Amino acid sequence: MDFGDHQQGGSDSQQQLQERRKRQRRHAQEQVQKLEESYKKYDHPNEIQCAQLGRELGLETKQVRSWFQNHRTQIKIEHERLENRFLRWENTSLRSEIMAVREALKNSATCPHCVLKDCIDQQELNRENARLKAGLLHCTTSFQMNPSFTFCMSTFLRHAFGEEIV
């Protein structure tokens, strides 16, 4: 007897879950394109803008606000991923440089700068480092002023390191 009640209750909750999923529909491609176009113009729309967009797209104002909030969160997460990947790359690069200097110090009684001059043009490294820092600063300030930072950062990383950032 009890088993039948639990099984019936279990199927009811599955049915309710399926009904809830049916109500939660994704936006149509045209709606998403229009929302993204609007996001480029203003990433924090006011109530009037949300209501107007909702009317144009056949969405409720609450849905429009939620889409913008979710989109801002996605961009922030993507920015953090790119920044973390860049920092990991920089960390690895610095670690290998430190290991090379330590090895050079073990094998030589001279100062590390004298050893490095033989194998690396220090001025060239300093210029490249300054260029990379300027590019990173440009991308970081671009993100603060422009939400399309992801494109800027990935372009910078591809150009600077010659690899595809995913």
Contacts in CASP RR format, 6 or more apart in sequence:
PFRMAT RR
TARGET T0000
AUTHOR 0000-0000-0000
METHOD contacts of the structure
MODEL  1
MDFGDHQQGGSDSQQQLQERRKRQRRHAQEQVQKLEESYKKYDHPNEIQC
AQLGRELGLETKQVRSWFQNHRTQIKIEHERLENRFLRWENTSLRSEIMA
VREALKNSATCPHCVLKDCIDQQELNRENARLKAGLLHCTTSFQMNPSFT
FCMSTFLRHAFGEEIV
27 35 0 8 1.000
27 57 0 8 1.000
27 59 0 8 1.000
27 67 0 8 1.000
31 57 0 8 1.000
31 58 0 8 1.000
31 59 0 8 1.000
34 53 0 8 1.000
34 56 0 8 1.000
34 57 0 8 1.000
35 53 0 8 1.000
35 57 0 8 1.000
35 64 0 8 1.000
35 67 0 8 1.000
35 68 0 8 1.000
35 71 0 8 1.000
36 71 0 8 1.000
38 45 0 8 1.000
38 49 0 8 1.000
38 53 0 8 1.000
39 68 0 8 1.000
39 71 0 8 1.000
39 147 0 8 1.000
40 147 0 8 1.000
40 148 0 8 1.000
42 49 0 8 1.000
43 68 0 8 1.000
43 71 0 8 1.000
43 72 0 8 1.000
43 147 0 8 1.000
44 68 0 8 1.000
44 72 0 8 1.000
45 53 0 8 1.000
45 64 0 8 1.000
45 65 0 8 1.000
45 68 0 8 1.000
47 61 0 8 1.000
50 61 0 8 1.000
50 64 0 8 1.000
50 65 0 8 1.000
50 68 0 8 1.000
51 61 0 8 1.000
51 64 0 8 1.000
53 59 0 8 1.000
53 64 0 8 1.000
54 60 0 8 1.000
54 61 0 8 1.000
54 63 0 8 1.000
54 64 0 8 1.000
57 64 0 8 1.000
59 67 0 8 1.000
72 147 0 8 1.000
75 147 0 8 1.000
75 149 0 8 1.000
75 150 0 8 1.000
78 150 0 8 1.000
79 143 0 8 1.000
79 149 0 8 1.000
79 150 0 8 1.000
79 153 0 8 1.000
82 150 0 8 1.000
82 153 0 8 1.000
82 154 0 8 1.000
82 157 0 8 1.000
82 165 0 8 1.000
83 153 0 8 1.000
85 157 0 8 1.000
85 165 0 8 1.000
86 136 0 8 1.000
86 153 0 8 1.000
86 157 0 8 1.000
89 161 0 8 1.000
101 112 0 8 1.000
101 115 0 8 1.000
101 116 0 8 1.000
104 112 0 8 1.000
104 115 0 8 1.000
104 116 0 8 1.000
105 112 0 8 1.000
105 115 0 8 1.000
108 114 0 8 1.000
108 115 0 8 1.000
113 122 0 8 1.000
116 122 0 8 1.000
132 160 0 8 1.000
135 156 0 8 1.000
135 160 0 8 1.000
136 156 0 8 1.000
138 152 0 8 1.000
138 156 0 8 1.000
139 149 0 8 1.000
139 152 0 8 1.000
139 153 0 8 1.000
139 156 0 8 1.000
142 149 0 8 1.000
142 152 0 8 1.000
143 149 0 8 1.000
143 152 0 8 1.000
143 153 0 8 1.000
146 152 0 8 1.000
154 165 0 8 1.000
157 163 0 8 1.000
157 165 0 8 1.000
158 164 0 8 1.000
158 165 0 8 1.000
END
